[in-house]
Amino acid sequence: MADSLGYRCKFAVIAPSTNTSVQPEYDDMRPRGVTNHFCRIAIPDTKVSDDASFMVMLNNIRAATMESVDVTLTMAPDCVIMGMSAETFWEGADGANALHARMIERTKGIPVIMGSTAVDAALRAYTPKIRKIGVITPYMPVGDQQVRNFFEDLGYEVVHLLGLKSPSPMLIAHETPQTLKRAAIAVSEGVDAVVQCGTNLAFAKVAAMAEFWLEKPVIAINTATYWHALRSQGINDQVDGFGSLLLDH
């Protein structure tokens, strides 16, 4: 018999303990019969002021990720979603593929959805083909370079990249909608689409509004990741309020 609430799909989601945006955004996108089950990657809210302190934060996440994956497997998920971003872009496309392989090995074959490859899948869903992108992140320059490398490895031209340099992993979620609006405008000129990375930026609904006034795709990483997870499970429901990706693709 199927799970009484998650009778279509049970998603296990792992996200840093400092992250307060992934869970509410995923829950707002959740179709009937799909359930989201969160497990926190326990990390401290370290201050981030430069590349070195950014790497401290990233290494804290790396050290605790697989333990969180093991916890999620006890509820027999249909799919595991990585509700964290920077690590999924690290070392370019080859690094993303290697991380995905390690995750699949840890889940014993249960499908795993990652932010980096989900955004690529989202961009490829649009016609005409998207090649030039503007990117927003909450990262320091070391993280921004990894994001740039990933997209360039896949053949995209990163025309603009704006890193907000958020001062801690928890404070990423404190970036205001107005800040995110201005960031979207700043990276929008001369591109086919705007992409946002960093899962603790609450950008999903801002992206939907930005599509209206920029008149081009605006891809929030949380929307792309949840969309990719749904579609990978054969769930093609349209969801209002989160832009063209969940409505038309």
C-alpha positions as CSV (number, residue, x, y, z in Angstrom):
1,M,0.0,0.0,0.0
2,A,1.1,3.6,-0.7
3,D,1.8,6.2,2.0
4,S,-1.5,7.7,3.0
5,L,-0.4,11.3,2.4
6,G,2.4,10.9,0.0
7,Y,0.6,8.4,-2.2
8,R,2.1,9.9,-5.4
9,C,5.6,10.6,-4.2
10,K,7.7,11.1,-1.0
11,F,10.6,13.5,-1.3
12,A,13.4,13.4,1.2
13,V,15.1,16.8,1.3
14,I,18.5,17.6,2.9
15,A,19.3,21.2,3.6
16,P,21.7,23.0,5.9
17,S,20.3,23.7,9.4
18,T,20.8,27.4,8.8
19,N,18.5,27.3,5.7
20,T,15.0,28.8,6.3
21,S,14.0,29.2,2.6
22,V,14.0,25.8,1.0
23,Q,11.3,24.2,3.2
24,P,8.6,26.9,2.9
25,E,9.3,27.4,-0.8
26,Y,9.1,23.6,-1.5
27,D,6.0,23.3,0.6
28,D,4.3,26.1,-1.4
29,M,5.0,24.2,-4.6
30,R,3.9,20.8,-3.4
31,P,1.1,19.2,-5.4
32,R,-1.6,17.1,-3.8
33,G,-0.4,13.6,-2.9
34,V,3.3,14.6,-2.8
35,T,5.0,15.1,0.6
36,N,8.3,16.7,1.5
37,H,10.4,15.3,4.4
38,F,13.2,17.5,5.6
39,C,16.5,16.5,7.3
40,R,18.9,19.2,8.4
41,I,22.6,19.1,7.7
42,A,23.8,20.4,11.1
43,I,26.2,23.3,10.7
44,P,27.0,26.4,12.8
45,D,26.0,29.8,11.5
46,T,29.6,30.9,10.9
47,K,30.5,34.4,9.8
48,V,31.4,34.7,6.2
49,S,33.4,37.7,5.2
50,D,35.9,36.4,2.6
51,D,36.8,33.4,0.5
52,A,38.5,31.6,3.4
53,S,35.5,31.9,5.7
54,F,33.3,30.8,2.9
55,M,35.3,27.7,2.6
56,V,34.9,27.0,6.3
57,M,31.1,27.2,5.8
58,L,31.3,24.9,2.8
59,N,33.5,22.3,4.6
60,N,31.1,22.3,7.5
61,I,28.3,21.3,5.1
62,R,30.5,18.7,3.4
63,A,31.3,17.0,6.7
64,A,27.7,16.5,7.7
65,T,25.9,15.8,4.4
66,M,26.2,12.1,4.1
67,E,25.0,11.5,7.7
68,S,21.9,13.5,6.8
69,V,21.4,11.4,3.7
70,D,21.5,8.2,5.8
71,V,18.8,9.6,8.1
72,T,16.5,10.4,5.2
73,L,16.7,6.8,3.9
74,T,14.8,5.5,6.9
75,M,11.5,6.9,5.6
76,A,12.0,5.1,2.3
77,P,11.9,8.1,0.0
78,D,11.1,7.9,-3.7
79,C,13.7,10.6,-4.4
80,V,16.3,12.6,-2.5
81,I,16.6,16.3,-3.2
82,M,19.7,18.2,-2.2
83,G,18.3,21.5,-0.9
84,M,21.8,23.1,-0.9
85,S,23.6,24.8,-3.8
86,A,27.3,25.6,-3.7
87,E,28.6,22.1,-3.4
88,T,26.6,21.0,-6.4
89,F,28.5,23.5,-8.6
90,W,32.0,22.7,-7.2
91,E,34.7,21.7,-9.7
92,G,32.4,22.4,-12.7
93,A,30.4,19.9,-14.6
94,D,32.8,17.0,-13.9
95,G,32.5,17.8,-10.2
96,A,28.8,17.8,-10.3
97,N,28.7,14.4,-12.0
98,A,31.1,13.0,-9.5
99,L,29.0,14.3,-6.6
100,H,25.9,12.9,-8.1
101,A,27.6,9.5,-8.4
102,R,28.7,9.6,-4.8
103,M,25.1,10.5,-3.7
104,I,23.6,7.7,-5.7
105,E,26.0,5.2,-4.2
106,R,25.0,6.5,-0.7
107,T,21.3,6.3,-1.4
108,K,21.7,2.8,-2.9
109,G,20.2,3.8,-6.2
110,I,17.4,6.1,-5.0
111,P,17.2,9.0,-7.4
112,V,19.0,12.2,-6.3
113,I,18.2,15.7,-7.6
114,M,20.8,18.4,-7.4
115,G,20.5,22.2,-7.8
116,S,23.2,22.6,-10.4
117,T,22.0,20.0,-12.8
118,A,18.4,20.9,-12.2
119,V,19.0,24.5,-13.3
120,D,20.7,23.1,-16.5
121,A,17.6,20.9,-17.1
122,A,15.4,23.9,-16.6
123,L,17.3,26.1,-19.0
124,R,17.2,23.4,-21.6
125,A,13.4,23.1,-21.3
126,Y,13.0,26.5,-23.0
127,T,12.8,27.4,-26.6
128,P,14.5,29.1,-28.3
129,K,17.7,27.7,-26.8
130,I,19.1,29.7,-23.9
131,R,22.9,30.4,-24.2
132,K,23.5,33.7,-22.5
133,I,22.7,34.0,-18.8
134,G,22.9,36.5,-16.0
135,V,23.6,34.9,-12.6
136,I,22.8,35.9,-9.0
137,T,24.4,34.2,-6.0
138,P,24.7,35.0,-2.2
139,Y,28.4,33.8,-2.4
140,M,31.9,35.2,-2.0
141,P,34.1,35.3,-5.2
142,V,35.4,31.7,-4.6
143,G,31.9,30.4,-4.9
144,D,30.9,32.6,-7.8
145,Q,33.9,31.3,-9.8
146,Q,32.7,27.7,-9.3
147,V,29.2,28.6,-10.5
148,R,30.7,30.3,-13.5
149,N,32.9,27.3,-14.3
150,F,29.9,24.9,-14.1
151,F,27.8,26.9,-16.6
152,E,30.7,27.6,-18.9
153,D,31.6,23.9,-18.9
154,L,28.1,23.2,-20.3
155,G,28.4,25.8,-23.0
156,Y,26.6,28.7,-21.5
157,E,28.0,32.3,-21.7
158,V,27.8,33.9,-18.3
159,V,27.4,37.5,-19.3
160,H,26.9,38.9,-15.8
161,L,27.4,37.4,-12.4
162,L,26.5,39.2,-9.2
163,G,27.5,37.8,-5.8
164,L,25.7,39.3,-2.9
165,K,28.4,38.3,-0.3
166,S,25.9,37.4,2.3
167,P,27.6,37.6,5.8
168,S,26.5,34.1,7.1
169,P,24.7,31.1,5.9
170,M,21.6,31.9,8.0
171,L,21.7,35.6,6.9
172,I,21.3,34.6,3.3
173,A,17.6,34.3,4.0
174,H,17.6,37.9,5.2
175,E,18.3,39.4,1.8
176,T,15.1,41.4,1.0
177,P,12.9,41.0,-2.0
178,Q,13.9,44.5,-3.0
179,T,17.6,43.5,-3.0
180,L,16.8,40.4,-5.1
181,K,14.7,42.5,-7.5
182,R,17.6,44.9,-8.0
183,A,20.0,42.0,-8.5
184,A,17.8,40.5,-11.2
185,I,17.7,43.8,-13.0
186,A,21.4,44.2,-12.7
187,V,22.2,40.9,-14.5
188,S,19.4,41.0,-17.0
189,E,20.8,43.1,-19.8
190,G,21.8,41.2,-22.9
191,V,21.0,37.7,-21.7
192,D,18.5,35.1,-22.6
193,A,17.7,34.2,-19.0
194,V,18.4,35.1,-15.4
195,V,19.5,32.3,-13.0
196,Q,19.7,32.5,-9.2
197,C,21.8,30.1,-7.2
198,G,22.0,29.7,-3.4
199,T,19.0,27.9,-1.9
200,N,18.6,30.1,1.1
201,L,17.8,33.1,-1.0
202,A,14.0,33.4,-1.0
203,F,13.8,34.1,-4.7
204,A,11.1,31.7,-6.0
205,K,8.2,34.3,-6.0
206,V,10.5,37.2,-6.9
207,A,11.6,35.2,-10.0
208,A,8.0,34.7,-11.1
209,M,7.3,38.5,-10.8
210,A,10.6,39.3,-12.5
211,E,9.7,37.2,-15.6
212,F,6.7,39.6,-16.1
213,W,8.7,42.8,-16.2
214,L,12.0,41.4,-17.7
215,E,10.0,39.4,-20.3
216,K,12.5,36.5,-20.2
217,P,12.9,33.3,-18.2
218,V,14.0,33.9,-14.6
219,I,15.1,30.6,-12.9
220,A,15.1,30.3,-9.1
221,I,17.2,27.4,-8.0
222,N,14.6,26.1,-5.6
223,T,11.9,26.2,-8.3
224,A,14.2,24.5,-10.8
225,T,15.2,21.8,-8.3
226,Y,11.6,21.0,-7.2
227,W,10.4,21.1,-10.8
228,H,13.1,18.7,-11.8
229,A,12.3,16.4,-8.9
230,L,8.6,16.3,-9.8
231,R,9.1,15.8,-13.5
232,S,11.7,13.0,-12.8
233,Q,8.9,11.2,-10.9
234,G,6.4,11.6,-13.8
235,I,4.5,14.3,-11.9
236,N,3.5,17.0,-14.5
237,D,1.2,19.1,-12.4
238,Q,1.1,22.8,-13.2
239,V,1.7,25.1,-10.1
240,D,0.6,28.7,-10.1
241,G,2.7,31.5,-8.6
242,F,6.2,30.3,-9.5
243,G,6.7,31.4,-13.0
244,S,6.7,29.7,-16.4
245,L,8.8,26.7,-15.5
246,L,6.1,25.1,-13.3
247,L,3.3,26.3,-15.5
248,D,4.5,25.5,-19.0
249,H,7.3,22.9,-18.8
